[in-house]
Every structure is written in C-alpha cells, then in structure tokens.
Amino acid sequence: MRAWLMRNGLWKLVSGKLPQPTEGGNEILKWKTKAEKTASEIYLLVESDQRVHFRGHEDDPIKMWKLLEAAHLSKKLGARFNAYDDLFSIRKQDSESLVGLRVRIEKAMQAI
C-alpha cells in the first residue's frame, strides 16, 4: 500500500512530510481535497476485515495509517527475534509437498 500511495503522489501526506498549510484558503482546500482522496484510497485498498483498526477516523489518512501500522508492525525486539527463529527453524516434513513448505516459509516471512 505504501508503494501504491507513493506512486500516486499521496505518500507525503500520509507520512506527514506534507503538513496541512496554516494560511492561504486555496492551499488549505487543495490539501484537504488531497487528504480526502488519500483517506478514500486507503479505505478502498484495505480489506474489509482490517477496517476495524481505523473505524471512526475514516476522514484522517494520517491517523488511519498510524493505526494500521500500530496494528500490524510489531516494533518489539522479542517479537522480531521470535519471527526470525520461526523462519529459521522451518524444515520440510516427510509428508509435506514443496508447495506446502513454500507456503509456510512465505507466512513466516510475512510475520517478519
């Protein structure tokens, strides 16, 4: 999603690098229009079961992104260690296909 927002020129707003102007009515209107577009794009791109994370903040793309980030990115050292430990301990089971092994590896990579 971050790459999609960057490609469409909306990431600077979400990341806070494009702050809301304090003066100039036209500039404020342009920023608010861009913020509405960004919020709607995030809402539409996120799966419906993930929208619970930013319920009540659908008009604030910066808050939406922070809430999604808090829900999905663990910044604790122990969680990272455990995720890497899980990945490096994966071994192919005798009855497991290579496709099944690949799926388990991809899930472990997503956890990281």
Secondary structure as GFF3:
##gff-version 3
##sequence-region A 1 112
A	DSSP	alpha_helix	2	7	.	.	.	ID=ss1
A	DSSP	alpha_helix	11	15	.	.	.	ID=ss2
A	DSSP	alpha_helix	25	45	.	.	.	ID=ss3
A	DSSP	three_ten_helix	48	54	.	.	.	ID=ss4
A	DSSP	alpha_helix	61	72	.	.	.	ID=ss5
A	DSSP	alpha_helix	77	88	.	.	.	ID=ss6
A	DSSP	alpha_helix	98	111	.	.	.	ID=ss7
###
